[in-house]
Amino acid sequence: MIYGFNPMRIPAHRVGALVLLAAVIVIVTALGFEYLGGYAACPLCLEQRYAYYVAIPLLLLALVLLSADHISVAALVFIGVAVIFLANAGLGLYHAGAEWKFWPGPDTCAAAGPLTAPVGGLLKDLATTRVVRCDEAAWRFLGLSFAGWNVVASLSLAAGGVLAAVSTRRR
């Protein structure tokens, strides 16, 4: 408890909704960087998005379960979401470590952007397409790459899932 603030007193609906909102913001931001910002995603980047694609519907389900007074099941779903994001943080850490050359990334980790020309222009596309590697950070902010920021986001969302589960159980 810090300065009279007890996070366990926050209603579970609020915590769960906040985790849901944060997860949506993170995945929309990632998609925005890709489709609006022009940053192509490598295969590991795409794999890290799966956690969000699974967790967002699960968070909605947990909130519905809370509303229907299925407290224990909602708490289990929140814990499941926390585990998903914890695993995703591990994948993001692996990816960030490969970018920093702490360890090698997967041998198959390279992807090209979508082909834009009809089949007749395939050779032109092959000559101008930039390969996106998992072991090269496309962007860094405050020293962290997209993968590094995903670790921060995933750990925060995992903590939020645990807090939502605990808040649910204390309801």
N, C-alpha and C positions, 0 to 999 in steps of 0.2 A: 504494500500500500504506500503510495507516494503522495504526500501532501493531502491526505484525506481522500484520494482517489483509489477506489477499489474496483479493478476491472471485472471482478466476479459479480458485481452488482449490476453490470450492464445487461439488459435483457437479451436473451439468446437470439431473438428475431433481429435485433439491431446488429449484433455481431455477425450473424450469418449473412445479412443483407450487405453489410460493409465488405465482407470477404467476397461475396458475389460481385459487387460493384468493382472492387479492386481487380479481380480476375478478368472481368470484361474490359476494364481500362487497359490492362497489360496486353491482352491479346489484340485489341483494336489498335493499340499503339504499335505493336509488332507488325501487324498487317499494313498499317499506315506507312511505316518506314519502308516496307517492301513495295507496296503498290503506288504510293505517292512520292516517297523519297528516293525510290530507285535502288534500294539496297536489296540485292538478290539474296535469298536465304539458301544456306547450304543444307545438306541432308540432316546434320545434327540440329540445326536451327529448327527445321521442320519437325523433327522428332520431339523437340522440347515443347512444341505447341500442342501435342496430343494431350498433355496433362490438362491444359485449359479447356480443350474440346470435350474432355470427359468430366472435368470437375464442375464446369459451369452448369450443365444440366443436373448434376448431382446436388449442387448447392440449391438450385431451384426446388428439387425434390425434397431436400431437407427442410426448406422453409415451408413447403406445403405440409409436410409431416408435422412440423411444429404447430401449424395452424389447426391441423386436425387432431391435435393433442396426442400424437404418437411420439412421445418424448424419447423413449429409449431407442427407437429406430432412427429418429432424427439425429440423436447423439452418435450413433454408429456411423451414419452417413457422413457427419462432420469429421469423425475420426478417419474415415476412409479418404475423404478429401485431403486431410492433413497428410496422410501417408502418400497419396499421389503427388502432392507438392513437395514432400520431402524427397521422394525418389527423383522428381524432376530437378530439384536442387543438385542432387548427385550427378545427374546427366549434364547439367549446366556447368558444374565444377569440372567434370571431365573435359568438356568442350573448352572451357576457359583455360584449363591447364594445357591443352593441345595448342591453343593460340599463343600461349606464353612459352611454348616449347619445353614445358616441364616433362612431357611424355608425348609419344607420337599419337596422332589421331588415327582413325581407321584408314586403311589403305584405299578403300572405296569412297572416301569422303570428298567427292567433287561433284558439282552439279552445274549444268549450264542453264541459262535462262530459256524461256520458251522460244521455239522457232517462230519467226514472224513472217517468213516468206513462203510462198507455195513451194512444192517439191522442186521446181525448176531453179529456185533460188537457194537451194540447200547448201551448195558450195559457198555462196556468199555468206550465208548465216554461219557456217562453220568457220570461216575466216574472220568474222567480226564478233563472234560470241565469246564473252569472257567467262572462264571457268571459275566458279566460286568454291574455294577450298575451306575445309573446316578448321585448318590450322593457321589461318590468316584472319585476323580481326579486321572487319570492314570498317569499323567505326569504334571510337573510344570516347567516353565522357567521364571525367574525374578518374581516369585510369582504368575504368572498367569497360569491357566490350559488351555487345548485346548479350552474350552468354553470361558474362559476369553479372550484369544487371538482372538477368533471369534468375541467377542464384539468389540474389537479394530479394527479388519479388517472390520467388517460390518459398524461401524460408519464412518470409513475412506471412504469406498466405497459409503455410502450414501451421504457423503459430496461431493465426486467426481461426483456422479450423479447430485446433485444440481448444482455444478459448471459447469458441461457439459450443463445442461439445460439453465443456465443463459448465458453461452458463446454462446449457440445456438441462444438464443433470441436476443443477442446483435450483431449478425452477420450481 
